[in-house]
Amino acid sequence: MEAYEQCVICKQSVDGGGSSVSTLGEKGSSSINQASKKRGDNIHAVPGDKIHKDCRWTYINPQQIAKDTRQQESETSTSSESPTLRSTTGRFSYSTDCLFCGTPAQFGKKRKKPSEVSVFQVRTIEFKDTLLATCRARGDDWSETVKARILHVHDLHAADAVYHQTCSVNFRTYKQIPVAYQTNTEDSKRRKAGRPVVDERTAAFLEVVKYIEENDDEQITINDLIDLMQQKLAHSEHEPYGYTHMKRSLQKHFGEKIIYTEINGKPNVVTIRTTARVVLQDYYETQQKQTNTEDQEKIKLVQAAAKLIKQDVKDIGLSYESYPALDDIESQEAGVRFLPDTLRVLLEELFAGTKTQAKVAAIGQAMMQATRPRVMLAPLQFGVGVQLYHHFASRFLIDTLHHLGFCCAYQEVHQFERNAAKFHGTNIPDLSTELPQP
């Protein structure tokens, strides 16, 4: 059957434009037809039909289906009793109304004073894709309204779409609709009473959250995060969150994923924990939302497996009271037992041969050390470093192997030797000054 040259949902052309297009298979067409039944539509898709990826994601999303169904029921029962926003009626005009707030926007009026309105026209095709990405990041009611306005428009520039500059800035910085453009609706009437949220502080807090997600090194404390928020507010008159407020806000944002621990003598270290259930759920949800090639699916599967193994490594109980015991260093069985089961199974599947315990233990502990470099002291990594010093007394050799991930740092060996000398009552020279260099 010949494929449509238009999207089966929005009926817009799929040739060119900013939205990416996919071809439906057996599974994809079945999901579209099931969503059509739930929505009460008459859309019937078959394998080979073309569809915008954004249209597909929105159309089959269970939450969006439930929301659209509630909205249709509400409009049916209250259409004669309460007014609706201009953005939800057919009177919205892309050339005269703001894409963001839905109120009239006169294009061409330049701002001369802070109190005057500044209106711009959409100039690029990429504007739509960027805006849709922001909608997905916000995930609130305003983003759903904006998405509904732009999702089925092939080219906003060709439609002469316009917007208020202040609305655009507020939308992209996770703020709310400017007060000057808020309409007298139930949503605005239901605004919570009390002290309004300081948007600059909220934006700075979101930057702190992003930093935590990108720098999971188990060394960040609450005070460090407060200092980081202070840096983000350096050019603002607002103060960062206090200790209790920061801790409560992080708990509200991350939920059960965040844990406060004491590591290496540092109290209230922020650690992110992800359960296997959450990792697997995210993996399956991603698979349902996206149509990937075989290579892409393999990459996604490997990434999910890596997250599971990393979490198991972070769940290993560590002792900071003493150095690894000699038995843990010399015994291959003890070296393998130190690994989490997920990592051990992975390495055993990868390595060829029968006598691979030594390799599994060595490479596995090297991977664990690389996963938690500032917290963990793997037994084999530590043992190799001490042995190299005793045989060669070469800082260069130890540092080189440490940078390659095969042994602990020279500073760790130095500290161990000094502690051992103090324990046995023997004075030894300062290694940092008297160790011969090659």
Secondary structure, DSSP 8 states (H G I E B T S, - for coil): ----SB-TTT--B-SSSSS-EEE--HHHHHHHHHHHHHHT------TT-EEEHHHHHHHH-HHHHHHHHHHHHHHHHHTTTS---GGGSTT--TTTBBTTT-SB--TT---SSTTS--EEE---SHHHHHHHHHHHHH-SHHHHHHHHHHTT-S-TTTTT-EEEHHHHHHHHTT----GGG--SSHHHHT---SS---HHHHHHHHHHHHHHHH---S--BHHHHHHHHHHHTTTSS-----HHHHHHHHHHHHGGGEEEEEETTEEEEEEE---HHHHHHHHHHHHHH----HHHHHHHHHHHHHHHHHHHHHTS----SS---HHHHH-HHHHHHTS-HHHHHHHHHHS-SS--HHHHHHHHHHHHHHHSTTT---HHHHHHHHHHHHHH--HHHHHHHHHTTSS--HHHHHHHHHHHHHHHT-----HHHHS---
